[in-house]
Amino acid sequence: MQLLNKRIMLPILAVLLIVRFILVPIFTWQQEQIEQIDAKSQRLNKSSNVIARIPLIKESLGQLKLKNNQLQKIYYNHASLNGLKLQLQQQIETLFTQHNIKVKNFTWVAEISGDLIQERARISYEGTTKDFARLQLAIARLPKLLNVVQWTMNIRGMKELSLGKVVGRIVLTAYNVSPIAEKANVKG
């Protein structure tokens, strides 16, 4: 009986050994190959989709470049921040003078680094309310962006036929792109 059990058990053992050491590794290898092929197929599909979209991507890139150029025109582009400050101070004081608003004090209060460098100036002024309203419109119409951060004013002497005089302070911010581009070129 034991001999019969050994004759039956030996072929079963041989089959189990063949399955364990030959067939299982083959199935595992095949599964790994299938997973690699699937991953490569997915990458191929993504690449094909990108290639198919190249004309759309080129068109979008062209539109973005055009929009970027348009936006850069509203920012200042000075390599020298001191040169920018001098130009801005002269431009702002001239603008105030043209609108009969007297600049009592002009102070640079902050330089804020970031994606765009912000230069902030505080200006104390006085003049007529009518001229001051015209000045506000002129600042809004400037070709370069000059953002009003804070505007404080007191109106005195307003009467039925007169808007009176205004005394106050304004904080303006100008944005400069050039030093950032220079920093990127130095790092690159």
Secondary structure, 3 states (H helix, E strand, C coil): CHHHHHHHHHHHHHHHHHHHHHHHHHHHHHHHHHHHHHHHHHHHHHHHHHHHCHHHHHHHHHHHHHHHHHHHCCCECCCCHHHHHHHHHHHHHHHHHHCCCEEEEEEEEEEECCCCEEEEEEEEEEEEHHHHHHHHHHHHCCCCCEEEEEEEEEEECCCCCCCCEEEEEEEEEEEECHHHHHHHHHHC
